[in-house]
Amino acid sequence: MSGADRIFRAVFVLYLGLFMVYLFAPLIIMGAASFNESRFPTVIPWQGTTLDWFRAMWADAAMWRSLWTSVLVAVCVVVIVVPVGTAAALVLTSLHPRARSFAYALMVSPLLTPGVVIGISTLILWRQMGVGGGIFLIVLAQATFIICYVMLMVMARLQRFDRTQEEAALGLGASRVMVFRRVLLPFLRPALLASSGLAVLQSIENYNTTLFVRGFETPLTVFIATKVRTGLTPAVNALALIIIVATVIGAIAYEIARRRNGTRG
């Protein structure tokens, strides 16, 4: 190995190490703060190790109501955005290239619109119809831009689809519905699962749009933002730590299952 290769490898390892520290250090500090006796979410100074903040988390009914609200909204958003986003991707891939460019720009525009604008415009529109803020408007406002993520992921998957499979199935007497259910849908399954997971994450973490259409509901992001203004305690850190651990365990379990299925195949 030449001297230039050694220098390049050393720089790459250093960059990768700094990137990992930059990425995970805030999460580690946040998780550590949930074990500190301090009433403020900090690790310096360390006032002693305790599990009181986990007990405070379990006893905080308002926090659990906000988490349940966020989960309910996320589920409703997924129910809407996955079929609509998939349909949009199928329509775009079937259009003429010129029409596709215009339709693509039109459909992606909500993704480029600030969340504040989407939230305010959704609230104004539905108030004219007598509908106030609440879970219904939160779901609609979030679905407006989360649909774009689903559409893009499904379109990326469709670009690898061999259309001759559809033609062969139709030639063998299958109906359009059967071709979609037996040929296209299984092929799109990885993209649909991935886009569903992304939709859940985008819904739960959204704040700007949700703030304007929430009405009297308090999703988790709004609850945490309110706590930051009125007095944040490490109980929120404890909840975040549990969510992170559950996410990591779920990702590891999914990867293990995927590799096992790939080995069997």
WOGI-V825662 format. One record per residue. SS is DSSP state (H for helix, E for strand, - for the rest). PHI is phi as a letter, one per 20 degrees, with the letter a starting at -180 (NA if undefined). NEAR is the number of other ideal C-beta (glycine too) atoms within 8 Angstrom. Layout:
[[SS PHI NEAR] [SS PHI NEAR]]
This chain:
[[- NA 3] [- f 5] [H f 5] [H f 6] [H f 8] [H f 9] [H f 8] [H f 8] [H f 8] [H f 8] [H f 8] [H f 8] [H f 8] [H f 8] [H f 8] [H f 8] [H f 8] [H f 8] [H f 8] [H f 8] [H f 8] [H f 7] [H f 7] [H d 8] [H g 8] [H f 6] [H f 9] [H f 8] [H f 9] [H f 12] [H f 12] [H f 9] [H f 13] [- f 15] [- d 9] [E e 14] [- f 7] [- g 11] [- f 4] [- d 7] [- f 11] [- b 8] [- d 7] [- c 4] [- e 5] [- e 7] [- e 6] [- p 6] [E e 5] [- b 8] [- d 6] [H f 7] [H f 14] [H f 10] [H f 8] [H f 11] [H f 13] [H f 6] [H e 6] [- e 9] [H f 6] [H f 8] [H f 13] [H f 8] [H f 9] [H f 13] [H f 10] [H f 8] [H f 13] [H f 13] [H f 9] [H f 9] [H f 16] [H f 12] [H f 9] [H f 10] [H f 15] [H f 12] [H f 8] [H e 11] [H f 15] [H f 13] [H f 8] [H f 11] [H f 16] [H f 13] [H f 8] [H f 11] [H f 14] [H f 10] [H f 9] [H f 13] [H f 10] [H e 5] [- e 9] [- f 5] [H g 6] [H f 6] [H f 8] [H f 11] [H f 8] [H f 8] [H f 11] [H f 9] [H f 8] [H f 7] [H f 11] [H e 11] [H g 8] [H f 11] [H f 8] [H e 5] [- e 9] [- g 6] [H f 11] [H f 9] [H f 8] [H f 14] [H f 15] [H f 9] [H f 8] [H f 15] [H f 13] [H f 8] [H f 8] [H f 11] [H f 9] [H f 6] [- e 6] [- n 5] [- d 7] [- e 8] [- f 11] [- q 11] [H f 10] [H g 7] [H f 16] [H f 15] [H f 12] [H f 11] [H f 15] [H f 15] [H f 12] [H g 11] [H d 13] [H f 14] [H g 14] [H f 12] [H f 15] [H f 17] [H g 15] [H f 10] [H f 12] [H f 16] [H f 11] [H f 8] [H f 12] [H f 11] [- f 7] [- e 4] [- e 9] [- e 4] [- f 6] [H f 6] [H f 9] [H f 10] [H f 8] [H f 8] [H f 12] [H f 10] [H f 6] [- e 6] [- o 4] [- f 9] [- e 5] [H f 6] [H f 6] [H f 9] [H f 13] [H f 9] [H f 8] [H e 9] [H d 12] [H f 10] [H f 9] [H f 7] [H f 8] [H e 12] [H g 8] [H g 7] [H f 11] [H f 11] [H f 8] [H f 9] [H f 15] [H f 10] [H f 8] [H f 11] [H f 16] [H f 12] [H f 8] [H f 11] [H f 14] [H f 13] [H e 7] [- f 11] [- c 10] [H g 10] [H f 16] [H f 16] [H g 10] [H e 13] [H d 15] [- f 14] [- m 8] [- e 6] [- e 10] [- c 11] [- f 14] [H f 11] [H f 12] [H f 13] [H f 12] [H f 10] [H f 10] [H f 9] [H f 11] [H f 7] [H f 5] [H e 5] [- p 4] [- e 8] [- d 11] [H f 13] [H f 13] [H f 13] [H f 13] [H f 13] [H f 11] [H f 11] [H f 11] [H f 9] [H f 8] [H f 10] [H f 8] [H f 8] [H f 8] [H f 8] [H f 8] [H f 8] [H f 8] [H f 8] [H f 8] [H f 8] [H f 8] [H f 8] [H f 8] [H f 8] [H f 8] [H f 8] [H f 8] [H f 7] [H f 6] [H f 5] [- f 4]]
